[in-house]
Amino acid sequence: MDMKQIKALLQEFDASTLSKLKITQDAFSIELEKNIGAVAAPVMVAAPVASVAAPVAVTAAAETSAAAAVVPSGDMILSPMVGTFYAAPSPDSAPFVKVGDRVKKGQVIAVLEAMKIMNELEAEFDCKILSVLVSDSQAVEYDMPLFAVEKL
């Protein structure tokens, strides 16, 4: 399965009433599980960079009910999965990319760990990194903005 098929599968699974799904195809295997009717766990939200995000007015009700998320505008590279974001191949290595870097399509820009499997995140287009929106070792959600970019 390619990333587009996995994304579509995740969306279909999320919208369905299924609580478990396991697919095995050749050497590929994926297992999904969700708690239906359970109280949602708190979601970690990336703190946006002030120069990228517009100010947001938060009401008292919004502060008490859920975390207010600010989604920057413009071109973004989004997380293709739930996992842990790593900016470098190892803790003592330099990051794959930094602000100002020009990135070619297919270049590795981060690693996402899911279920002890390290998945390289590659740029889907040529771009310039304007901002890194998450910190190293931060938990990320599906479709969460990771990088603010300028397409080249």
Contact map, one row per residue, 1 for C-alpha under 8 A:
11101100000000000000000000010000000000000000000000000000000000000000000000000000000000000000000000000000000000000000000000000000000000000000000000000000
11111100000000000000000000000000000000000000000000000000000000000000000000000000000000000000000000000000000000000000000000000000000000000000000000000000
11111110000000000000000000000000000000000000000000000000000000000000000000000001000000000000000000000000000000000000000000000000000000000000000000000000
01111111000000000000000000000000000000000000000000000000000000000000000000000000000000000000000000000000000000000000000000000000000000000000000000000000
11111111100000000000000000000000000000000000000000000000000000000000000000000000000000000000000000000000000000000000000000000000000000000000000000000000
11111111110000000000000000000000000000000000000000000000000000000000000000000000000000000000000000000000000000000000000000000000000000000000000000000000
00111111111000000000000000000000000000000000000000000000000000000000000000000001100000000000000000000000000000000000000000000000000000000000000000000000
00011111111100000000000000000000000000000000000000000000000000000000000000000000000000000000000000000000000000000000000000000000000000000000000000000000
00001111111110000000000000000000000000000000000000000000000000000000000000000000000000000000000000000000000000000000000000000000000000000000000000000000
00000111111111000000000000000000000000000000000000000000000000000000000000000000000000000000000000000000000000000000000000000000000000000000000000000000
00000011111111100000000000000000000000000000000000000000000000000000000000000000000000000000000000000000000000000000000000000000000000000000000000000000
00000001111111110000000000000000000000000000000000000000000000000000000000000000000000000000000000000000000000000000000000000000000000000000000000000000
00000000111111111100100000000000000000000000000000000000000000000000000000000000000000000000000000000000000000000000000000000000000000000000000000000000
00000000011111111000000000000000000000000000000000000000000000000000000000000000000000000000000000000000000000000000000000000000000000000000000000000000
00000000001111111000000000000000000000000000000000000000000000000000000000000000000000000000000000000000000000000000000000000000000000000000000000000000
00000000000111111100000000000000000000000000000000000000000000000000000000000000000000000000000000000000000000000000000000000000000000000000000000000000
00000000000011111110000000000000000100000000000000000000000000000000000000000000000000000000000000000000000000000000000000000000000000000000000000000000
00000000000010011111100000000000000000000000000000000000000000000000000000000000000000000000000000000000000000000000000000000000000000000000000000000000
00000000000000001111100000000000111100000000000000000000000000000000000000000000000000000000000000000000000000000000000000000000000000000000000000000000
00000000000000000111110000000011110000000000000000000000000000000000000000000000000000000000000000000000000000000000000000000000000000000000000000000000
00000000000010000111111000000011100000000000000000000000000000000000000000000000000000000000000000000000000000000000000000000000000000000000000000000000
00000000000000000001111100001111000000000000000000000000000000000000000000000000000000000000000000000000000000000000000000000000000000000000000000000000
00000000000000000000111110001110000000000000000000000000000000000000000000000000000000000000000000000000000000000000000000000000000000000000000000000000
00000000000000000000011111111100000000000000000000000000000000000000000000000000000000000000000000000000000000000000000000000000000000000000000000000000
00000000000000000000001111111000000000000000000000000000000000000000000000000000000000000000000000000000000000000000000000000000000000000000000000000000
00000000000000000000000111111000000000000000000000000000000000000000000000000000000000000000000000000000000000000000000000000000000000000000000000000000
00000000000000000000000111111000000000000000000000000000000000000000000000000000000000000000000000000000000000000000000000000000000000000000000000000000
10000000000000000000000111111100000000000000000000000000000000000000000000000000000000000000000000000000000000000000000000000000000000000000000000000000
00000000000000000000011111111110000000000000000000000000000000000000000000000000000000000000000000000000000000000000000000000000000000000000000000000000
00000000000000000000011100011111000000000000000000000000000000000000000000000000000000000000000000000000000000000000000000000000000000000000000000000000
00000000000000000001111000001111100000000000000000000000000000000000000000000000000000000000000000000000000000000000000000000000000000000000000000000000
00000000000000000001110000000111110000000000000000000000000000000000000000000000000000000000000000000000000000000000000000000000000000000000000000000000
00000000000000000011100000000011111000000000000000000000000000000000000000000000000000000000000000000000000000000000000000000000000000000000000000000000
00000000000000000011000000000001111100000000000000000000000000000000000000000000000000000000000000000000000000000000000000000000000000000000000000000000
00000000000000000010000000000000111111000000000000000000000000000000000000000000000000000000000000000000000000000000000000000000000000000000000000000000
00000000000000001010000000000000011111000000000000000000000000000000000000000000000000000000000000000000000000000000000000000000000000000000000000000000
00000000000000000000000000000000001111100000000000000000000000000000000000000000000000000000000000000000000000000000000000000000000000000000000000000000
00000000000000000000000000000000001111110000000000000000000000000000000000000000000000000000000000000000000000000000000000000000000000000000000000000000
00000000000000000000000000000000000011111000000000000000000000000000000000000000000000000000000000000000000000000000000000000000000000000000000000000000
00000000000000000000000000000000000001111100000000000000000000000000000000000000000000000000000000000000000000000000000000000000000000000000000000000000
00000000000000000000000000000000000000111110000000000000000000000000000000000000000000000000000000000000000000000000000000000000000000000000000000000000
00000000000000000000000000000000000000011111000000000000000000000000000000000000000000000000000000000000000000000000000000000000000000000000000000000000
00000000000000000000000000000000000000001111100000000000000000000010000000000000000000000000000000000000000000000000000000000000000000000000000000000000
00000000000000000000000000000000000000000111110000000000000000000000000000000000000000000000000000000000000000000000000000000000000000000011000000000000
00000000000000000000000000000000000000000011111000000000000000000010100000000000000000000000000000000000000000000000000000000000000000000001000000000000
00000000000000000000000000000000000000000001111100000000000000000000100000000000000000000000000000000000000000000000000000000000000011100000000000000000
00000000000000000000000000000000000000000000111110000000000000000000000000000000000000000000000000000000000000000000000000000000000011000000000000000000
00000000000000000000000000000000000000000000011111011000000000000000011100000000000000000000000000000000000000000000000000000000000010000000000000000000
00000000000000000000000000000000000000000000001111111000000000000000000000000000000000000000000000000000000000000000000000000000001010000000000000000000
00000000000000000000000000000000000000000000000111111100000000000000000000000000000000000000000000000000000000000000000000000000000000000000000000000000
00000000000000000000000000000000000000000000000011111100000000000000000000000000000000000000000000000000000000000000000000000000000000000000000000000000
00000000000000000000000000000000000000000000000111111100000000000000000110000000000000000000000000000000000000000000000000000000001000000000000000010000
00000000000000000000000000000000000000000000000111111110000000000000011110000000000000000000000000000000000000000000000000000000000000000000000000000000
00000000000000000000000000000000000000000000000001111111000000000000010100000000000000000000000000000000000000000000000000000000000000000000000000000000
00000000000000000000000000000000000000000000000000001111100000000000000000000000000000000000000000000000000000000000000000000000000000000000000000000000
00000000000000000000000000000000000000000000000000000111110000000000010000000000000000000000000000000000000000000000000000000000000000000000000000000000
00000000000000000000000000000000000000000000000000000011111000000000000000000000000000000000000000000000000000000000000000000000000000000000000000000000
00000000000000000000000000000000000000000000000000000001111101100001000000000000000000000000000000000000000000000000000000000000000000000000000000000000
00000000000000000000000000000000000000000000000000000000111111100000000000000000000000000000000000000000000000000000000000000000000000000000000000000000
00000000000000000000000000000000000000000000000000000000011111110000000000000000000000000000000000000000000000000000000000000000000000000000000000000000
00000000000000000000000000000000000000000000000000000000001111111000000000000000000000000000000000000000000000000000000000000000000000000000000000000000
00000000000000000000000000000000000000000000000000000000011111111111000000000000000000000000000000000000000000000000000000000000000000000000000000000000
00000000000000000000000000000000000000000000000000000000011111111111000000000000000000000000000000000000000000000000000000000000000000000000000000000000
00000000000000000000000000000000000000000000000000000000000111111110000000000000000000000000000000000000000000000000000000000000000000000000000000000000
00000000000000000000000000000000000000000000000000000000000011111110000000000000000000000000000000000000000000000000000000000000000000000000000000000000
00000000000000000000000000000000000000000000000000000000000001111111000000000000000000000000000000000000000000000000000000000000000000000000000000000000
00000000000000000000000000000000000000000010100000000000000001111111100000000000000000000000000000000000000000000000000000000000000000000000000000000000
00000000000000000000000000000000000000000000000000000000010001100111110000000000000000000000000000000000000000000000000000000000000000000000000000000000
00000000000000000000000000000000000000000000110000000000000000000011111000000000000000000000000000000000000000000000000000000000000000000000000000000000
00000000000000000000000000000000000000000000000100001101000000000001111100000000000000000000000000000000000000000000000000000000000000000000000000000000
00000000000000000000000000000000000000000000000100001000000000000000111110000000000000000000000000000000000000000000000000000000000000000000000010000000
00000000000000000000000000000000000000000000000100011100000000000000011111000000000000000000000000000000000000000000000000000000000000000000000000010000
00000000000000000000000000000000000000000000000000011000000000000000001111110000000000000000000000000000000000000000000000000000000000000000000000000000
00000000000000000000000000000000000000000000000000000000000000000000000111110000000000000000000000000000000000000000000000000000000000000000000000011100
00000000000000000000000000000000000000000000000000000000000000000000000011111000000000000000000000000000000000000000000000000000000000000000000000011110
00000000000000000000000000000000000000000000000000000000000000000000000011111100000000000000000000000000000000000000000000000000000000000000000011111000
00000000000000000000000000000000000000000000000000000000000000000000000000111110000000000000000000000000000000000000000000100000000000000000000011111000
00000000000000000000000000000000000000000000000000000000000000000000000000011111000000000000000000000000000000000000000000000000000000000000011111100000
00000000000000000000000000000000000000000000000000000000000000000000000000001111110000000000000000000000000000000000000000000000000000000001111111000000
00100010000000000000000000000000000000000000000000000000000000000000000000000111110000000000000000000000000000000000000000000000000000000000011000000000
00000010000000000000000000000000000000000000000000000000000000000000000000000011111000000000000000000000000000010000000000000000000000000001111000000000
00000000000000000000000000000000000000000000000000000000000000000000000000000011111100000000000000000000000000000100000000000000000000000011110000000000
00000000000000000000000000000000000000000000000000000000000000000000000000000000111110000000000000000000000000011110000000000000000000000011100000000000
00000000000000000000000000000000000000000000000000000000000000000000000000000000011111000000000000000000000000011100000000000000000000001111000000000000
00000000000000000000000000000000000000000000000000000000000000000000000000000000001111100000000000000000000001111000000000000000000001111111000000000000
00000000000000000000000000000000000000000000000000000000000000000000000000000000000111111000000000000000000001111000000000000000000000011100000000000000
00000000000000000000000000000000000000000000000000000000000000000000000000000000000011111000001110000000000011100000000000000000000000111000000000000000
00000000000000000000000000000000000000000000000000000000000000000000000000000000000001111110111100000000000001100000000000000000000000000000000000000000
00000000000000000000000000000000000000000000000000000000000000000000000000000000000001111110111100000000000001100000000000000000000000000000000000000000
00000000000000000000000000000000000000000000000000000000000000000000000000000000000000011111100000000000000000000000000000000000000000000000000000000000
00000000000000000000000000000000000000000000000000000000000000000000000000000000000000011111100000000000000000000000000000000000000000000000000000000000
00000000000000000000000000000000000000000000000000000000000000000000000000000000000000000111110000000000000000000000000000000000000000000000000000000000
00000000000000000000000000000000000000000000000000000000000000000000000000000000000000011111111000000000000000000000000000000000000000000000000000000000
00000000000000000000000000000000000000000000000000000000000000000000000000000000000000011001111100000000000000000000000000000000000000000000000000000000
00000000000000000000000000000000000000000000000000000000000000000000000000000000000000111000111111000000000001000000000000000000000000000000000000000000
00000000000000000000000000000000000000000000000000000000000000000000000000000000000000111000011111000000000111000000000000000000000000000000000000000000
00000000000000000000000000000000000000000000000000000000000000000000000000000000000000100000001111101010000011000000000000000000100000000000000000000000
00000000000000000000000000000000000000000000000000000000000000000000000000000000000000000000001111111000000000000000000000000000101100000000000000000000
00000000000000000000000000000000000000000000000000000000000000000000000000000000000000000000000011111000000000000000000000000001111100000000000000000000
00000000000000000000000000000000000000000000000000000000000000000000000000000000000000000000000001111100000000000000000000000001110000000000000000000000
00000000000000000000000000000000000000000000000000000000000000000000000000000000000000000000000011111110000000000000000000000001100000000000000000000000
00000000000000000000000000000000000000000000000000000000000000000000000000000000000000000000000000011111000000000000000000000111100000000000000000000000
00000000000000000000000000000000000000000000000000000000000000000000000000000000000000000000000010001111101000000000000000100111100000000000000000000000
00000000000000000000000000000000000000000000000000000000000000000000000000000000000000000000000000000111111000000000000000101110000000000000000000000000
00000000000000000000000000000000000000000000000000000000000000000000000000000000000000000000000000000011111000000000000001111110000000000000000000000000
00000000000000000000000000000000000000000000000000000000000000000000000000000000000000000000000000000001111100000000000001111000000000000000000000000000
00000000000000000000000000000000000000000000000000000000000000000000000000000000000000000000000000000011111110000000000001100000000000000000000000000000
00000000000000000000000000000000000000000000000000000000000000000000000000000000000000000000000100000000011111100000000111100000000000000000000000000000
00000000000000000000000000000000000000000000000000000000000000000000000000000000000000100000000110000000001111100000000111100000000000000000000000000000
00000000000000000000000000000000000000000000000000000000000000000000000000000000000011111000001110000000000111110000000111000000000000000000000000000000
00000000000000000000000000000000000000000000000000000000000000000000000000000000000011111000000000000000000111111000011110000000000000000000000000000000
00000000000000000000000000000000000000000000000000000000000000000000000000000000101111000000000000000000000001111100011110000000000000000000000000000000
00000000000000000000000000000000000000000000000000000000000000000000000000000000001111000000000000000000000000111111111000000000000000000000000000000000
00000000000000000000000000000000000000000000000000000000000000000000000000000000011100000000000000000000000000011111111000000000000000000000000000000000
00000000000000000000000000000000000000000000000000000000000000000000000000000000001000000000000000000000000000001111100000000000000000000000000000000000
00000000000000000000000000000000000000000000000000000000000000000000000000000000000000000000000000000000000000001111110000000000000000000000000000000000
00000000000000000000000000000000000000000000000000000000000000000000000000000000000000000000000000000000000000001111111000000000000000000000000000000000
00000000000000000000000000000000000000000000000000000000000000000000000000000000000000000000000000000000000000111101111100000000000000000000000000000000
00000000000000000000000000000000000000000000000000000000000000000000000000000000000000000000000000000000000000111100111110000000000000000000000000000000
00000000000000000000000000000000000000000000000000000000000000000000000000000000000000000000000000000000000111110000011111000000000000000000000000000000
00000000000000000000000000000000000000000000000000000000000000000000000000000000000000000000000000000000000111110000001111100000000000000000000000000000
00000000000000000000000000000000000000000000000000000000000000000000000000000000000000000000000000000000111111000000000111110000000000000000000000000000
00000000000000000000000000000000000000000000000000000000000000000000000000001000000000000000000000000011111110000000000011111100000000000000000000000000
00000000000000000000000000000000000000000000000000000000000000000000000000000000000000000000000000000000110000000000000001111100000000000000000000000000
00000000000000000000000000000000000000000000000000000000000000000000000000000000000000000000000000000001110000000000000000111110000000000000000000000010
00000000000000000000000000000000000000000000000000000000000000000000000000000000000000000000000000000111100000000000000000111111000000000000000000000011
00000000000000000000000000000000000000000000000000000000000000000000000000000000000000000000000000000111100000000000000000001111100000000000000000001111
00000000000000000000000000000000000000000000000000000000000000000000000000000000000000000000000000111110000000000000000000000111110000000000000000001111
00000000000000000000000000000000000000000000000000000000000000000000000000000000000000000000000011111110000000000000000000000011111100000000000000111100
00000000000000000000000000000000000000000000000000000000000000000000000000000000000000000000000000110000000000000000000000000001111100000000000000111100
00000000000000000000000000000000000000000000000010010000000000000000000000000000000000000000000001100000000000000000000000000000111110000000000000111000
00000000000000000000000000000000000000000000000000000000000000000000000000000000000000000000000001100000000000000000000000000000111111100000000001110000
00000000000000000000000000000000000000000000011110000000000000000000000000000000000000000000000000000000000000000000000000000000001111100000000011110000
00000000000000000000000000000000000000000000011000000000000000000000000000000000000010000000000000000000000000000000000000000000000111110100000001100000
00000000000000000000000000000000000000000000010000000000000000000000000000000000000010100000000000000000000000000000000000000000000111111100000000000000
00000000000000000000000000000000000000000000000000000000000000000000000000000000000011100000000000000000000000000000000000000000000001111100000000000000
00000000000000000000000000000000000000000000000000000000000000000000000000000000000111100000000000000000000000000000000000000000000000111110000000000000
00000000000000000000000000000000000000000000000000000000000000000000000000000000000111000000000000000000000000000000000000000000000001111111000000000000
00000000000000000000000000000000000000000001000000000000000000000000000000000000011110000000000000000000000000000000000000000000000000001111100000000000
00000000000000000000000000000000000000000001100000000000000000000000000000000010111110000000000000000000000000000000000000000000000000000111110100000000
00000000000000000000000000000000000000000000000000000000000000000000000000000010111000000000000000000000000000000000000000000000000000000011111100000000
00000000000000000000000000000000000000000000000000000000000000000000000000000111110000000000000000000000000000000000000000000000000000000001111100000000
00000000000000000000000000000000000000000000000000000000000000000000000000000111100000000000000000000000000000000000000000000000000000000000111110000000
00000000000000000000000000000000000000000000000000000000000000000000000000000110000000000000000000000000000000000000000000000000000000000001111111000000
00000000000000000000000000000000000000000000000000000000000000000000001000011110000000000000000000000000000000000000000000000000000010000000001111110000
00000000000000000000000000000000000000000000000000000000000000000000000000011110000000000000000000000000000000000000000000000000000111000000000111110000
00000000000000000000000000000000000000000000000000000000000000000000000000011100000000000000000000000000000000000000000000000000111111000000000011111000
00000000000000000000000000000000000000000000000000010000000000000000000101111000000000000000000000000000000000000000000000000000111110000000000011111100
00000000000000000000000000000000000000000000000000000000000000000000000001111000000000000000000000000000000000000000000000000011111000000000000000111110
00000000000000000000000000000000000000000000000000000000000000000000000001100000000000000000000000000000000000000000000000000011110000000000000000011111
00000000000000000000000000000000000000000000000000000000000000000000000000100000000000000000000000000000000000000000000000001111000000000000000000001111
00000000000000000000000000000000000000000000000000000000000000000000000000000000000000000000000000000000000000000000000000000111000000000000000000000111
